[in-house]
Amino acid sequence: MKISELARMTGQSTETIRYYERIGLLPAAERLANNYRIYGDAHVRQLDFIRRCRTLGLGLEEIRMLMVNLYEPTATSANEAHRMIHGHLDTVKCQIAELNKLRESLMQLDAVCRGDHQEGERCELVDVLNGDEILDCSLSKK
């Protein structure tokens, strides 16, 4: 299949596919006499693997490491894959905790202001953010 068909099938842009090929994350496609690239089912599977990894927030070098485990599995590479995913899980847990704090702060700010302001009226949110009023949340601690 041509690159445009591969792009449609995998949801990747042709530029992304060429980039992955250029950096060695995707095996080089066969070239026809007219210099068109021809891709196969293995490219589809590999691009789907990369897309799933990217969806999880993995970087290209991390994906490259996982691909080693995919095609040449060893105990070392399997353990490294586990450590990497566990590390990402820890990072996501921290991000969720930070987002929960942010949500609480925003909920407190939302409770300060009733909205529906009249012309010339100051918003109490601005006063709180300016430090004119003390809000019991982590906003003033950062």
N, C-alpha and C positions, 0 to 999 in steps of 0.2 A: 504494500500500500504506500501511497505517497504521503508526504509529511502533512498535507492538509487533512487527509483522512485520519491519520494518526492523531492530529490535534483535535479533530471533532470527536473521535472515539474516547479520548482521555481527558478532554476538558483543559488541555494545556495549549498555550499559544505556540505557534511555529517557532517563534524566537526563543521561547523557553526550551523547547525540544532541541534546537540547535545548540543552545548554551549548555544543556546537560551533556550533549554529545561532545562538545568542545572540551569540557572539563573532565571528561571521562566517567561521568556518572551514568551515562547511557552508552551502550556499545555503539560504535560507528555503524551506520547503515551501509548496506551495499549500494554501490553506485552503478547506474546503467551507463551505456555508451554516451547518452545525452547528458550525463552528469546529474540526473535526478537521483535523489535518495529513495531507496526502497526499504520500508520497514516491515517487520513481521510481528507475530503474536508475542514473541519474547519482549519486544519493545513496549507493547501495550501493557503486559504484566509488570514490567520494570517501572514504567511511568505511573501505573496505578499504585505500586509500592511506594514510590517517591511521593506521590500525592498524599497518600495516607500518612506517611511520616511527617510531611510538611504540615498537615492538618493538626498533628500532635505538637507542633512547634519545634520540631527537630531541625537542626541546621544541616547544611549540605555535607559537612565533614562527618557529622554523626550518622547521617544516612549512608555515607560511604562505608563507615565502620559496620553498620548493620548489614550492608550488602555483602561484606566479606563473610559475615556469619551466615548469610543466606546461601551463598554459593560455595564457600569453603569452611564449613562449620568446624570449630574446635571448642574445647572446653573453655579456653581463655577468651575467645571472642564471644561465646555465649554468656560467660560471666560478666564481661565488659558491657554487653548489651543490657543485661539485667541491671547493673550498676547505673548505667546511663538513664534508663527509664525510671529507676527509683529516684535518681537525682532530679529528674524532671517532675516527678510526682511531688517531691518535697518543695520544689520551686512553686508549683501550682498551688499547693496548700498555703504557702506564704502569701501568694498573690490573692487567693480567696480571702484570707484573713484581712489583708490590707483593704480589699474591696468592701468587705463587711464593715470595717471601720469607716471607710469613705461613705458608704450608704447611710450609716448611723449619723454621721456628721451632716450629710445632706438632708436627712429627715429632720434633724434638729433645726437646720437653717430653714427648711420649708415651713416648719411650724412657727417660725418667727414672723413670717410675712403672710398676710392674708391675700395679697395680690389686689387686683382691681383698684389701682392707684388713681388718685385724682391729679389733675394738672398741678405741677409745682410741689407735690408731696414727695418727700424722700422715702426711699425704700429702706425699711429696717434691716434688710439683708446687707445692704451696703454699709450701714453703721456697724453691724456685727463684724463684717469682713475688714472694716477699717479699724477695728479694735475699740470703737466707742462703747461697745457693750461686750460683756463677757459671755461667751457661749461655752457651756460645759461639753466640749468635744475636743477631738484631737487636732482640729484645724489650727488652733493657736500654738500647738506644740511642735509643729513642723516648721 
